[in-house]
């Protein structure tokens, strides 16, 4: 099944929906719903439409510095605290929920490759549990 068909909140075997209120939870997932495509996962009670524009992200993370935060290609990370925002200008921004800020284009590859070893992620997971 193509990656685009899965729920945007399903990451690394857990639900990361903001509707959960606390953080990632693997007890609420139903694989057939999470991977069933938009017609399935949009009916889930934990589904919330991801923000479509950058105005929501600006309120949450501040104004991006396009010279250091903008990305031409959409990044991907298995980290449940990694967020991708499509800016109105057409570029992508990556943000870290733990740090509460946009990531620089130099930090993004680290989050893509080494997210399991991230000290910020580990600390946040300790607080959630």
Number of C-alpha atoms within 10 A of each C-alpha: 8 7 9 10 15 20 24 19 20 22 20 13 16 19 25 25 22 15 12 14 9 11 19 23 15 14 9 11 16 15 14 11 17 24 19 16 17 15 10 15 24 16 11 14 9 18 20 15 12 14 12 12 12 18 14 13 22 15 9 14 15 13 13 19 11 14 9 13 19 22 19 10 10 12 18 15 21 16 19 23 21 22 18 18 24 18 19 11 8 12 15 19 28 25 22 20 17 14 13 12 17 28 21 19 18 10 12 23 15 13 21 15 14 13 20 13 11 13 10 14 20 13 11 15 15 8 9 11 8
